[in-house]
Amino acid sequence: RRFPQKIMTPADLSIPNVHSSPMPATLSPSTIPQLTYDGHPASSPLLPVSLLGPKHELELPHLTSALHPVHPDIKLQKLPFYDLLDELIKPTSLASDNSQRFRETCFAFALTPQQVQQISSSMDISGTKCDFTVQVQLRFCLSETSCPQEDHFPPNLCVKVNTKPCSLPGYLPPTKNGVEPKRPSRPINITSLVRLSTTVPNTIVVSWTAEIGRNYSMAVYLVKQLSSTVLLQRLRAKGIRNPDHSRALIKEKLTADPDSEIATTSLRVSLLCPLGKMRLTIPCRALTCSHLQCFDATLYIQMNEKKPTWVCPVCDKKAPYEHLIIDGLFMEILKYCTDCDEIQFKEDGSWAPMRSKKEVQEVSASYNGVDGCLSSTLEHQVASHHQSSNKNKKVEVIDLTIDSSSDEEEEEPSAKRTCPSLSPTSPLNNKGILSLPHQAS
């Protein structure tokens, strides 16, 4: 009903004699395989068999090839940055009627008036190039039904939409010499090549190299692209995890293990995001993560918008968007602890800020002088601290940073100064003594 028959001849579609599975000779001239669209197909004598939609395809015994089902029960993984609006071609096996290494097969789909309207009204002309937020998206995956599949391109993939070549993601530079460069498998936006028409169908010709033991499937979806701000709003709308959950996790981590000789009594956690080294604003982590350290949700989502990896920056495990949760305990800590970037958790689940003064004292106390990386003011502090605490005792402060070459240079100035801990008359023949005037303390 929708298409006049003359449009549907293979000559007009410029794809002669291409079918996805062996068919009787009587059917093959007028068949464009696997054309599906949203509508209620009527069994009209004018229409070729394969235009009658998926239901009718599956009822025909000659369409299901012995090797692959036409529409295997495959689910593709949900993409966080896209909302699925419609299935234009549901997951379909890439099968070809030739048994050569290089395969080619053809698909066709048509848009309903409503879908054409959705795409054309979503044009965004704000940037330099015109983009559509509602897109026709082409995806490939392995024909595995065990779990939702990630995008996976067949080897040497080449796609033509309405006889125009479709650009695919570029190859990544090889990590080692002699290794074949990899092409990242991502969804392909083919909106710019699609005919926004309700009368003329769209054709997709896919060619690839066959692999033994590996079968691939293809699907075409109508999707709406989302921005990182929308994803952040959705994450916030999901709610904040109860602080008690994190407290229980702290107690669990700090309970003494009877088998272990070393007991952990406190945990230090940073309030800086490991991604941007800035203070956290929306602390989150994945439900699957076992660590307490959080990362910043805004930065994490923005980074995955540019290059979707969805890997936790703390433990390098998978942290997909749907597993992210905002941590309520860290939200409380960030609210009350404004002047410090590190905190310490105690065994009872309570926390205390780690002050920077403490850190300076720890550094100066543990300083051994070998690195020579501490500033001279701290050296004076260390020396004067020793003097003031041991006023009655004679104290020798030996500076290990002085190497043998500078000994001669150091002798003169040290002879001129009076050492507060030695009597003025005592001879000063000891090399490398760090002597300070009394006022230093």
C-alpha positions as CSV (number, residue, x, y, z in Angstrom):
1,R,0.0,0.0,0.0
2,R,2.8,2.4,0.8
3,F,5.1,1.9,-2.1
4,P,4.1,1.8,-5.8
5,Q,5.5,-1.4,-7.3
6,K,7.7,0.3,-9.9
7,I,10.0,1.7,-7.2
8,M,10.7,-1.7,-5.8
9,T,12.4,-3.2,-8.8
10,P,16.0,-4.1,-8.2
11,A,17.1,-2.0,-11.2
12,D,15.7,1.2,-9.6
13,L,17.5,0.4,-6.3
14,S,20.7,-0.4,-8.2
15,I,21.3,-3.6,-6.3
16,P,20.7,-6.5,-8.7
17,N,20.8,-10.0,-7.5
18,V,21.7,-9.5,-3.9
19,H,20.0,-11.6,-1.3
20,S,20.8,-12.6,2.2
21,S,19.9,-16.3,1.9
22,P,19.2,-18.9,-0.8
23,M,15.8,-18.3,-2.4
24,P,13.8,-20.0,-5.1
25,A,14.4,-18.6,-8.5
26,T,10.8,-17.4,-8.9
27,L,11.2,-15.1,-5.9
28,S,14.7,-13.7,-6.3
29,P,14.2,-11.1,-9.1
30,S,11.7,-9.0,-7.2
31,T,13.1,-9.5,-3.7
32,I,14.8,-6.9,-1.5
33,P,15.6,-8.9,1.6
34,Q,14.9,-7.8,5.2
35,L,12.9,-4.6,4.6
36,T,11.2,-3.8,7.8
37,Y,9.3,-0.7,8.9
38,D,6.9,0.4,11.5
39,G,3.4,-0.1,10.1
40,H,0.9,-2.9,9.7
41,P,1.8,-4.6,6.5
42,A,-1.1,-5.9,4.4
43,S,-0.8,-9.0,2.4
44,S,-1.1,-7.3,-0.9
45,P,-0.3,-9.2,-4.1
46,L,1.5,-6.2,-5.4
47,L,4.2,-6.3,-2.7
48,P,7.3,-8.5,-2.9
49,V,7.4,-11.1,-0.1
50,S,10.2,-9.4,1.9
51,L,8.4,-6.1,2.2
52,L,5.7,-7.7,4.3
53,G,7.6,-7.0,7.5
54,P,9.4,-9.2,10.0
55,K,6.3,-11.3,10.9
56,H,5.8,-12.5,7.4
57,E,9.5,-13.1,6.8
58,L,9.7,-15.5,9.7
59,E,6.7,-17.4,8.5
60,L,8.4,-18.2,5.2
61,P,10.5,-21.3,5.4
62,H,12.8,-20.4,2.5
63,L,14.0,-17.2,4.2
64,T,15.6,-18.8,7.2
65,S,18.9,-20.1,5.9
66,A,20.3,-23.3,7.5
67,L,23.3,-21.4,8.9
68,H,21.9,-18.3,10.6
69,P,18.5,-17.2,11.7
70,V,17.4,-14.0,9.9
71,H,16.5,-12.3,13.1
72,P,18.5,-13.9,16.0
73,D,17.4,-13.1,19.5
74,I,20.2,-10.5,20.1
75,K,20.2,-7.6,22.4
76,L,22.7,-4.8,21.9
77,Q,24.0,-2.9,25.0
78,K,22.1,0.2,25.9
79,L,24.1,3.3,25.1
80,P,24.0,6.0,27.9
81,F,24.1,8.9,25.4
82,Y,21.2,7.7,23.3
83,D,17.6,7.1,24.0
84,L,16.1,4.5,21.7
85,L,13.0,5.7,19.8
86,D,12.4,3.0,17.3
87,E,13.8,-0.1,15.6
88,L,14.2,0.4,11.9
89,I,15.9,-2.9,11.2
90,K,16.0,-5.2,14.2
91,P,19.2,-7.2,14.8
92,T,19.7,-9.3,11.7
93,S,22.4,-11.8,10.8
94,L,25.0,-10.8,8.3
95,A,24.6,-13.6,5.9
96,S,25.6,-13.8,2.2
97,D,24.6,-16.2,-0.5
98,N,28.2,-16.6,-1.7
99,S,30.7,-18.7,0.1
100,Q,33.7,-16.5,-0.7
101,R,35.9,-14.8,1.9
102,F,34.6,-11.3,0.9
103,R,30.9,-11.1,1.6
104,E,28.3,-8.5,0.7
105,T,24.7,-8.2,1.6
106,C,22.0,-5.6,1.3
107,F,19.3,-4.3,3.6
108,A,16.5,-1.8,3.1
109,F,14.2,0.2,5.4
110,A,11.7,2.9,5.1
111,L,10.7,5.8,7.4
112,T,7.2,6.5,8.5
113,P,5.9,10.1,8.2
114,Q,6.2,10.5,12.0
115,Q,9.9,9.4,11.9
116,V,10.7,11.7,9.1
117,Q,9.1,14.5,11.1
118,Q,11.1,13.6,14.2
119,I,14.4,13.7,12.4
120,S,13.9,16.8,10.3
121,S,12.6,18.8,13.3
122,S,15.6,17.9,15.4
123,M,18.2,19.7,13.2
124,D,20.6,21.6,15.3
125,I,22.2,24.5,13.3
126,S,24.0,26.1,16.3
127,G,27.4,24.7,15.4
128,T,29.4,25.0,12.3
129,K,27.9,21.9,10.7
130,C,24.2,20.9,10.9
131,D,23.6,18.0,13.2
132,F,20.5,16.1,14.0
133,T,19.7,15.2,17.6
134,V,17.4,12.5,16.4
135,Q,19.6,10.1,14.4
136,V,19.5,7.0,12.3
137,Q,22.1,4.8,14.0
138,L,23.7,1.7,12.5
139,R,25.2,-0.9,14.9
140,F,27.2,-4.1,14.4
141,C,27.8,-6.8,17.0
142,L,28.7,-10.5,17.3
143,S,25.8,-12.9,17.0
144,E,25.8,-13.9,20.7
145,T,22.6,-14.3,22.6
146,S,24.0,-15.0,26.0
147,C,24.1,-11.3,27.2
148,P,23.6,-7.8,25.7
149,Q,26.3,-7.3,23.1
150,E,28.9,-4.5,22.8
151,D,29.5,-2.9,19.4
152,H,31.8,-5.1,17.3
153,F,32.7,-4.4,13.7
154,P,33.3,-7.3,11.3
155,P,36.8,-7.3,9.8
156,N,37.3,-5.1,6.7
157,L,33.9,-3.6,7.1
158,C,32.6,-1.3,4.3
159,V,29.2,0.3,4.4
160,K,27.3,2.2,1.6
161,V,24.0,4.0,2.4
162,N,22.0,4.7,-0.7
163,T,25.1,3.9,-2.8
164,K,27.1,6.6,-1.0
165,P,30.1,5.4,1.1
166,C,29.7,5.8,4.8
167,S,32.6,7.0,7.0
168,L,33.6,4.7,9.8
169,P,35.6,5.5,13.0
170,G,39.3,5.9,12.2
171,Y,41.9,3.2,13.1
172,L,43.8,3.5,16.4
173,P,47.6,3.7,16.2
174,P,49.0,0.2,16.8
175,T,50.4,-0.4,20.3
176,K,53.2,-2.7,19.2
177,N,55.2,-3.0,16.0
178,G,53.7,-5.6,13.6
179,V,50.3,-5.5,15.2
180,E,47.4,-4.8,12.9
181,P,45.8,-1.4,13.7
182,K,42.4,-1.7,15.4
183,R,39.3,0.2,14.5
184,P,37.2,1.2,17.6
185,S,33.7,-0.3,17.2
186,R,31.2,2.4,17.8
187,P,27.6,3.1,16.6
188,I,27.6,4.8,13.2
189,N,25.5,7.9,12.6
190,I,24.1,7.6,9.0
191,T,21.4,10.3,9.3
192,S,23.1,12.6,6.7
193,L,23.0,9.8,4.1
194,V,19.4,8.7,4.7
195,R,16.6,9.9,2.4
196,L,14.1,11.7,4.6
197,S,11.2,10.5,2.5
198,T,8.2,8.3,3.2
199,T,7.9,7.0,-0.3
200,V,11.5,6.1,-1.3
201,P,13.1,3.4,0.8
202,N,16.8,3.5,2.0
203,T,19.3,0.8,1.1
204,I,22.3,-0.3,3.1
205,V,25.0,-2.4,1.4
206,V,27.4,-4.0,3.8
207,S,30.6,-5.8,2.7
208,W,33.0,-7.6,5.1
209,T,35.5,-10.4,5.4
210,A,34.1,-13.7,6.7
211,E,35.7,-15.3,9.7
212,I,35.4,-19.0,10.6
213,G,33.4,-19.5,13.8
214,R,32.4,-15.9,14.1
215,N,29.0,-14.6,12.9
216,Y,28.0,-10.9,13.0
217,S,24.6,-9.1,13.2
218,M,23.5,-5.7,12.2
219,A,20.7,-3.4,13.4
220,V,19.4,0.1,12.5
221,Y,17.8,2.2,15.2
222,L,16.2,5.6,15.5
223,V,17.8,7.3,18.5
224,K,17.8,10.6,20.3
225,Q,21.2,11.9,21.3
226,L,21.6,13.2,24.8
227,S,24.2,15.6,26.3
228,S,26.3,15.1,29.4
229,T,24.1,17.6,31.4
230,V,21.0,15.4,30.8
231,L,22.9,12.4,32.0
232,L,24.0,14.3,35.1
233,Q,20.4,15.4,35.8
234,R,19.3,11.8,35.5
235,L,22.0,10.6,37.9
236,R,20.9,13.2,40.4
237,A,17.3,12.2,39.9
238,K,18.2,8.7,40.8
239,G,18.9,9.9,44.3
240,I,21.8,9.9,46.7
241,R,23.0,6.7,48.5
242,N,22.4,6.7,52.2
243,P,25.5,7.7,54.2
244,D,25.0,4.7,56.5
245,H,25.8,2.4,53.6
246,S,29.3,4.0,53.3
247,R,29.8,3.9,57.0
248,A,29.0,0.2,57.1
249,L,31.6,-0.3,54.3
250,I,34.2,1.6,56.4
251,K,33.5,-0.5,59.5
252,E,33.8,-3.6,57.4
253,K,37.2,-2.5,55.9
254,L,38.5,-1.6,59.4
255,T,37.4,-4.6,61.4
256,A,40.4,-6.5,62.6
257,D,41.1,-9.6,60.6
258,P,42.1,-12.4,63.0
259,D,44.3,-14.0,60.3
260,S,46.2,-10.9,59.4
261,E,49.1,-9.7,61.6
262,I,48.7,-6.1,60.4
263,A,45.6,-4.3,61.7
264,T,44.2,-1.3,59.8
265,T,43.0,1.3,62.2
266,S,42.3,4.2,59.9
267,L,41.7,4.9,56.2
268,R,42.9,8.0,54.4
269,V,40.7,9.2,51.5
270,S,41.3,12.2,49.3
271,L,38.5,14.8,48.5
272,L,40.2,15.6,45.2
273,C,38.9,13.9,42.0
274,P,41.5,11.5,40.6
275,L,40.5,12.6,37.0
276,G,40.9,16.4,37.3
277,K,42.8,16.7,40.6
278,M,40.1,19.3,41.6
279,R,37.9,19.2,44.6
280,L,34.9,16.9,44.2
281,T,31.5,18.5,43.5
282,I,29.3,15.4,42.9
283,P,31.2,12.5,44.5
284,C,30.2,9.2,42.9
285,R,31.4,5.7,42.2
286,A,30.1,2.5,40.7
287,L,28.0,0.0,42.7
288,T,30.5,-2.6,41.6
289,C,33.5,-0.7,43.1
290,S,34.8,-1.9,46.5
291,H,36.9,1.2,47.3
292,L,35.7,4.3,49.2
293,Q,37.5,6.9,47.0
294,C,35.0,8.7,44.8
295,F,35.4,10.5,41.5
296,D,33.6,13.6,40.2
297,A,30.4,12.6,38.3
298,T,30.4,15.7,36.0
299,L,34.0,15.2,34.8
300,Y,33.5,11.4,34.4
301,I,30.4,11.8,32.3
302,Q,32.0,14.5,30.2
303,M,35.1,12.4,29.5
304,N,33.0,9.5,28.4
305,E,31.0,11.8,26.1
306,K,34.2,12.4,24.2
307,K,35.5,8.9,24.3
308,P,33.2,6.3,25.8
309,T,35.3,3.8,27.9
310,W,33.3,3.8,31.2
311,V,36.2,2.6,33.3
312,C,36.6,3.6,37.0
313,P,39.6,6.0,37.3
314,V,40.3,4.6,40.8
315,C,40.3,0.8,40.3
316,D,40.3,0.5,36.5
317,K,37.3,-1.8,36.5
318,K,34.2,-1.3,34.4
319,A,32.0,1.5,35.8
320,P,29.0,1.8,33.4
321,Y,26.7,4.8,33.7
322,E,23.7,2.7,34.9
323,H,25.9,1.5,37.9
324,L,26.9,5.0,39.1
325,I,25.6,6.2,42.4
326,I,26.2,9.5,44.3
327,D,27.7,8.9,47.7
328,G,25.7,10.6,50.5
329,L,28.5,10.3,53.1
330,F,31.0,12.2,50.9
331,M,28.3,14.8,50.1
332,E,28.1,15.5,53.9
333,I,31.9,15.6,54.3
334,L,32.3,18.0,51.4
335,K,29.7,20.3,53.0
336,Y,31.3,20.4,56.4
337,C,35.0,20.0,55.5
338,T,35.8,23.1,53.3
339,D,39.4,23.8,54.2
340,C,41.1,20.5,53.7
341,D,41.6,18.0,50.9
342,E,42.1,14.8,52.7
343,I,40.2,13.0,55.5
344,Q,40.7,10.0,57.7
345,F,38.1,7.5,58.5
346,K,38.1,5.8,62.0
347,E,37.1,2.3,63.0
348,D,33.6,3.4,64.2
349,G,32.8,5.0,60.8
350,S,33.5,8.6,62.0
351,W,35.9,10.9,60.1
352,A,38.4,13.6,60.8
353,P,40.1,16.1,58.5
354,M,43.8,15.6,57.8
355,R,45.2,19.1,58.4
356,S,48.1,20.4,56.4
357,K,50.1,21.5,59.5
358,K,50.2,17.9,60.6
359,E,51.5,16.9,57.3
360,V,54.4,19.5,57.5
361,Q,55.3,18.1,61.0
362,E,55.2,14.5,59.7
363,V,57.5,15.5,56.8
364,S,60.0,17.4,59.0
365,A,60.1,14.6,61.6
366,S,60.7,11.9,59.0
367,Y,63.2,14.0,57.0
368,N,66.5,12.2,56.8
369,G,68.4,14.9,54.8
370,V,69.5,12.5,52.1
371,D,67.3,13.8,49.4
372,G,68.1,17.4,50.1
373,C,64.6,18.3,48.8
374,L,63.5,20.2,51.9
375,S,63.7,24.0,52.0
376,S,66.3,25.6,54.2
377,T,63.6,27.1,56.5
378,L,62.5,23.6,57.5
379,E,66.2,22.7,58.1
380,H,66.4,25.6,60.5
381,Q,63.1,24.5,62.1
382,V,64.4,21.0,62.7
383,A,67.7,22.3,64.1
384,S,66.0,24.9,66.4
385,H,63.4,22.4,67.5
386,H,66.3,20.2,68.8
387,Q,68.0,23.1,70.5
388,S,65.0,24.4,72.3
389,S,64.1,20.9,73.6
390,N,67.7,20.1,74.8
391,K,68.9,23.4,76.1
392,N,71.2,21.8,78.7
393,K,72.6,19.1,76.5
394,K,75.3,19.6,73.9
395,V,73.7,19.1,70.5
396,E,75.5,18.4,67.3
397,V,73.4,18.8,64.2
398,I,75.1,17.2,61.3
399,D,74.0,18.2,57.8
400,L,74.3,15.2,55.5
401,T,73.4,17.3,52.4
402,I,76.9,18.8,52.4
403,D,79.1,16.7,50.1
404,S,82.9,16.5,50.2
405,S,83.4,19.1,47.5
406,S,81.8,21.8,49.4
407,D,83.5,21.1,52.7
408,E,86.3,23.6,52.1
409,E,83.8,26.3,51.2
410,E,81.8,25.7,54.4
411,E,84.8,25.9,56.8
412,E,85.2,29.7,56.7
413,P,81.7,30.8,57.5
414,S,81.2,28.2,60.2
415,A,84.4,29.3,61.9
416,K,83.2,32.9,62.1
417,R,79.9,32.0,63.8
418,T,79.6,31.0,67.5
419,C,77.9,27.8,68.1
420,P,75.3,28.2,70.9
421,S,75.7,24.8,72.4
422,L,79.6,24.9,72.7
423,S,81.6,27.2,74.8
424,P,83.1,30.1,72.8
425,T,86.7,29.0,73.6
426,S,86.3,25.4,72.4
427,P,88.1,24.8,69.1
428,L,85.8,24.4,66.1
429,N,87.6,21.7,64.1
430,N,84.6,19.5,63.3
431,K,83.7,19.6,59.6
432,G,80.0,19.8,58.6
433,I,78.5,21.1,61.8
434,L,75.3,23.1,61.2
435,S,75.7,25.9,63.7
436,L,73.0,28.5,64.3
437,P,72.9,31.8,66.1
438,H,70.8,31.8,69.3
439,Q,68.0,33.9,67.9
440,A,66.9,31.1,65.5
441,S,64.9,29.3,68.2
